[in-house]
Amino acid sequence: MDEPAVGIVQRAAGRRDQGRRVFKNQILIIVGSMISVGVVLALIAYTEERAVGTEFFNAVSHSYYYGVSASGEGIGSILPFPGMFAIVISANPIIVVLCAVSFLLASLQITCNCYIGMTRVMVGMSLDRTLPSFVSKISPRFRSPAVAHWLYWAFSIPVILGYNYWGQWYQLTLGVTFACGYVFIFSTLAAALLPFRAKPLYDASPGAKYTIGGFPLVSVFGFIGFAFGITAVILFLWRLEYGLRGTVPYLVVGGVFLVCVVWYWINRAYNKSKGIDVNYAFLEVPPE
């Protein structure tokens, strides 16, 4: 949850100080978890590299992503993930059990990272009238948008079946690595432009006091993130060694973009015919 949004909601309820405490807790959770995960991943990489060497990682990664194997059949099916590496390079039952438990815990992380986040997007789209209104319906029993959760669960079933029973499915979904990168370009650019595009809203937030040389701190980090992100995307698209094999994954990503744009304009025209202007969804809430 970003700081301006927290500030607006809490001030509307007459609890501005509580909003600041919530923001501080969010910062502690987000930044603290990022640092913790980074340290753990660094330790795993260091330990595994000491155990088998860099050449092993290069060979397994090359074998998986490019289908090349000089050491026997099946090696190309080993996912180049730290957990899989730990299972492959060690027969220790304790390590195998720990990795298995970690995979189970990862399912919870995926739920929090993808499932909950995406259903929130679906609810937001429903409120913006780009999805049917029933998608954002709140269940009195569960006190949550149950329809959005059920729909997302239903849509996930064919995806799960594809990963498990259709070998070519991976080729179609490799573009997800590209999608996970370019979204940050828009997010960081939005953060960088927030103090200028929504100045009254930003000035009313507690974060407005943080500056570097009189320049908003969020803009500084936003532009830095945007520069790194756009560089990564350009390299991904133009350097073959950084990108994807073949054109199918890129066509899938482009197709998703096209479908979303067409869907938005169809809904925009439909709602306009009913006298509803969806552009109001992009107007900012007054800070006071």
Residue pairs with C-beta under 8 A, 6 or more apart in sequence:
1 22
1 23
1 26
3 23
3 205
3 206
3 207
4 194
4 198
4 201
4 202
4 204
4 205
4 207
6 19
6 22
6 23
6 26
7 16
7 19
7 20
7 23
7 204
7 205
7 206
7 287
8 201
8 204
8 285
8 287
9 19
10 16
10 18
10 19
10 20
10 22
11 19
11 204
11 287
11 288
19 206
20 206
23 206
23 207
41 82
44 82
44 86
45 82
48 57
48 82
48 85
48 86
48 89
49 57
51 89
51 90
52 85
52 89
56 89
57 80
57 85
59 71
60 75
60 78
60 80
60 85
60 88
61 80
62 68
63 69
63 71
63 75
63 76
63 78
64 76
64 77
64 78
64 79
64 80
65 80
65 245
66 245
67 76
68 76
69 75
69 76
78 84
78 88
83 99
83 102
83 103
86 95
86 99
87 95
87 96
87 99
90 96
115 149
115 152
118 152
119 145
119 148
119 149
119 152
122 131
122 135
122 136
122 145
122 148
122 151
122 152
123 135
123 136
123 145
123 148
125 131
125 135
126 132
126 133
126 134
126 135
126 136
126 148
127 136
127 281
128 278
128 281
129 267
129 271
129 276
129 278
129 281
130 263
130 264
130 267
130 268
130 278
131 267
134 147
135 145
135 147
135 148
135 151
136 145
136 147
136 148
137 145
137 146
137 147
138 144
138 145
138 146
139 145
139 146
139 147
162 169
162 172
162 173
163 169
163 170
163 173
171 246
171 248
171 249
172 248
172 249
172 252
173 249
173 252
174 244
174 245
174 249
175 244
175 249
175 250
175 252
175 253
177 244
178 233
178 236
178 243
178 244
178 249
178 250
178 253
179 253
179 256
181 229
181 232
181 233
181 236
182 229
182 233
184 225
184 229
185 226
185 229
185 230
185 233
187 225
188 221
188 222
188 223
188 224
188 225
188 226
188 229
189 222
189 226
190 222
191 218
191 219
191 221
191 222
191 225
192 218
192 219
192 221
192 222
192 223
192 225
192 226
193 219
193 222
194 201
194 202
194 218
194 219
194 222
195 202
195 203
195 208
195 216
195 218
195 219
196 219
198 284
200 284
200 286
200 287
201 284
201 285
201 287
202 208
202 216
202 218
203 287
204 287
204 288
205 287
207 217
207 218
208 216
210 216
210 217
210 218
211 217
212 220
235 242
236 242
236 243
237 243
244 250
267 278
268 278
271 277
271 278
272 278
